Amino acid sequence: MRPMRIGIDIAQQHLPWVEIESRARFADEAGFEGLWLFDHFKAMYADPDGPCFEAWTSLAALAAATERIRLGILVTGVTYRHPSVLASQAITVDHVSGGRLDFSLGAAWFEPEHRAFGIPFPPVGERVDRFEEALTVYKALLTTDAADVDGDHYRLEAATMRPRPIQEPWPPIWIGASGEARMLPLAARHADVWHCFGDPATLAHKWQVVRRSCDEIGRDPAEIRRGTNVSLDGDNDDVRRSLDALAAIGITDVIASWPGSGKGRVEEFAALIDDYREA
């Protein structure tokens, strides 16, 4: 069985800040390898008018409150921030955390939220176009002095950001992608980690699309780690079966969702981490 990195998603909604920070410290101490938030400005489940803290400012605060766990947002929507602004935020969090950022990105999807807050929500084709250009901007700003980008949506003119990220050449880029026509080929080209939701059969099929795209551009698909999520509903035997099935198809990174049953269930699950950990 291939080893796995196991993280926990604490999705910062319907929680006071003290509870969010408490969950982060607990995850850091319990041995989880990743701590994840989501990128939304309003609660996604239960009461839509409940509290929800902004993702990147929250991530910076949690970077300062933790010591060893890696940190990320599953996933940052490209529509919410100009890529130059997001690049600067990523550099900042990478430094605050001492090089523990996972830079996770997607094309965005939740139209009602965009409409509510006055954020433009282009058709899917344009969102993917913007996402592809944004990846070029991120990589340019994180590695290059006097970067020039002349895109249809984003332009840089002799742009330089300092400092560089601690992680070289950039914090690992996670790409959330399932669309076979364009998003999976983009993951093949740009991702350090590809993330997708689905059952093992779906994930195995999607990976073959990524793999073929790698072959077409001459990239070794072994360079790309593969991530998905797992539910903590049920007991540890149920979760172990899910993890084993994911490991069997080559999944390397698993993010557990914080369960409604609470911290006790997460503590039980944490007992499994060492059985799947990388040497």
JOQUI-V393219 format. One record per helix or strand of 2 or more residues. SS is the DSSP state (alpha for helix, beta for strand). FROM is the first residue (numbers start at 1). LEN is the number of residues. If there is no record, write none. Layout:
((SS	FROM	LEN) (SS	FROM	LEN))
//
This chain:
((beta	5	5) (alpha	17	14) (beta	34	4) (alpha	55	11) (beta	70	4) (beta	76	2) (alpha	83	14) (beta	101	6) (alpha	111	7) (alpha	124	20) (beta	147	4) (beta	155	5) (beta	173	4) (alpha	183	8) (beta	193	3) (alpha	200	18) (alpha	221	3) (beta	225	6) (alpha	236	13) (beta	253	5) (alpha	263	8) (alpha	273	4))
//
